[in-house]
Amino acid sequence: MRKLLPVLAAVMVLGACGTATVAIKSDFEFVKVKRVAVVGFSDHPGRQGSGEALSGAFEQGLIGAGYDLVERSQVDKVLREKKLSSGEPKAAKELGRLLGVDALLMGRITDFREPRESLVRADVVDTHQDPVYVRKIKRVQQPDGSFANAEVTELSGYRTTRVVRREPRTVTTYGRLGVTARLVFVPTGEILWSGSDSTSVYTFEEGARAVADSILKAVKKTWPAQLKK
């Protein structure tokens, strides 16, 4: 592990396709990684189902990247039957061996804040325009052809009236989702890449897809789909 960290630090870059910060093991031959399993993310405290949604988002992204993916129910089954803790390096290697995969993707939710709705009173301005008339004396021609002074009413313009009233309004404050993820090579336990990202969220599912997509795109050069070109 001590030898791995300098390599990772040397290649830490800002993901070009998103906001993700990633570190990639530059001296690894990524053609060795074809079959991958996602070790389920744990739920964030107080947000049941969040781990499931995030795991699903990463699975979709990995399939799109060209990996052969193990069904998550199979991963959960092996974890239960063998009573393995995926957070331990030795257990991760054993899990990977039992599943017959080259690498495991694992990670955690580092931050989650629910979107909030609050009631505020906002100024609403109503504008009215009323016509303004003036009375003038004009010389007008009479029916007999003669001229006489007469009082007439003419439109001279409009008067604008602004009425300000306060009305209740519902304002939505976006939440926040932060995630870290890493790809671990099963035969050696090496971390092949590590990434993190955070995003504003209106729904957790949308945020999960955005973060997973951002992290995976930041390591796009390691995808099987890219290496085949």
N, C-alpha and C positions, 0 to 999 in steps of 0.2 A: 504493500500500500504506500510506503514511503517513496518508492521509486515512481509510482504512478502520479502522485500529486504534482510534481514539477512539470510533467508532460502535459497534464490537463491545464495547468495554469498558463502555460505558454501559448495555448491555442484558444483561450477564452475570448469569445467574440460576441458582439451583439447580433442576434439573428436578423438576417437581411429581410426576411419575409414577415417579421413581426417584432414584438418587443422582447422576445425571449432572450435570456442570457444563457449561453451554452458553453460547455467545455468538452472537447473531443480528444480522445486518445489518438494522436496523429500517427503513431507508428504501428497501428493495428491494421491488419488486413480484413476489412469488413466483409469481404466475400465469404468469410467463414460463417457469417450469421445469416441464416435463411429461415429457420424455424424459431418462433418466439412465443412466449406465454406472458400474459399480463397477470401479475400478482395483485389481486384486488386491493384498491385503495380503501383505507379505513374511513368510516363516516366521520365528518367533522362533528364535534360535540354539539348536540342540539339540532343537528340537521340530518335526520334519518334518510338514507337513500343517496346521500351525496357521494359516498365512495363508489356505489354502483354506477351512478351517472358518469363519474369521471373515468372509471375503468372502461365503460362502454365507449366513451369519446376517444380514448387512446386506442382501443381495439379497432375502431373504424379507421383511424388515421394509419395504423400499422398495416392494415389490409390494403389501403390505398397506396402505401409505400412499397408494396410488393412482397411482404413477409408472409410465410405460412404461419397461421395463428392457431393455437390450441384453444379449444372451447373453454370458457372460463369456469363452467360447472365442473369440468374435469380437474381444473386446477384446485378448486375448492374441495373437491372430493379427496384428492391426494393429501391436501393439507389436513383435513379432518382425520382421515384414516391413519396417517403416519404421525399425527400430532406434531406437525412441524410448525415452527415459527419463522415466517418468511423474512423477518428482520435480521436473523442471524446468518452470517456468511456461510457457515457449514451447512445449515438447513437449506439455504438458497441453492447451494450446489447439489444437495441431495434431491431437492424438489425438481430442479432442472433435469437431473439424470432420470428420475422416475417418469417425467413427462416426455423425455426424449427431445428436448429443445436445445438450441444452441445458446440462447440468451433469455434472460428474464427482464421484463420491464416492471419497475416498482417505483413507488414514490409516496408522497403524502400531501394532504391539504395543509398549507401553512397559514392560511388566513381566509376567513369567510365572514362577511357581514351582509346581512339580509338587506334588500332594498326597503326603504321606509317611505310611508306616506304620511304627510302632515297637512293639517288644515291651517291655512293662512287667510288673512283678509287683504284683498287687493283692491287698489283704486281702479274703478271703471269710469271712464269719461264718456258721457253722452254729449254729442254735438248737434245743435239744431241751428238751422239758418232760416231766419224770418225776413220776409221782404220789407223794405222801408220805402214808404211813399211820401212824396212832398206835393204840396199844393202850389200851383203857379198861376199867374195871370198871363193869359195869352190873347193876342188879337186873332179872332176867328171870323171867317166869312159867314155872313148870315144868308138865309135862303134867298133874300131879295138882292143879294150881291153886295150889300154894304158890309163894313167891318165894324166889330165891336169887341170890347174887352170881355173876356170870360175866364172864370176860374176852372182850372183843370187839375186832375190828379195824375202824377207821373211816378213811375218806379225809378228810384234813385240808386238802389243797391240792395245789399242784404246785410243783416246784422247777425253775427255768429254768437250763439249762447252755449257755454260749456257748463255742464252739470256733472259734478264729481260725486260718485257714490261708492261705498265700500261693500264688496261682496265676498263671500267665502270661496276659496279656491283650494283644490287638493293638489299638493306638490309632491312629486315622487323623487326621492333621493336615491340614486343608484347605489347598489351594494358593491362589494369587492370580493374577488376570489384570487387567492394566491396558491400556486402549486409548484412542487419540485418533483422531478422524475429522473430516473437513471436507468441505463441499460447495462446489465451485468452479464459478462461472458461466463457461462456455466462451467466449462472445463477448468478454468483458472480462478474464477471469482473476481476477475478484473472489472473495473468500471470502464466501460467503453465510451460512454458519454454521460454527461450530467447537465440538466437544464432546469431553469426556473422561469416563471412568468407570473404576472398578475394582470387582472383586467377588471373593468367595471362590469357589473352584471345587473340585468333586469330580471332574468330568471337564471337559476343555477345551471340548468341544462345548456342554455346558450353560452354561458360563461365557460362551462366545462369544454364545450366543443371549440371555443375560441382559443383557450389556453393550450389544449392538446394539439391543435392545429399549428399554433405558433411555435411550440417547442419542437415538434416533429419537423416542421419546415426549416427550422434553424439548423437541423442536422441532416438536411436533405442529401448531402453528398455521400452519406453512409447508407442510403436506402438500396435495397436490392434492385429496385426499378431503375435507379440511376447508374449503378455499377454494371448493369447489363449493356448499357449504351456504348 
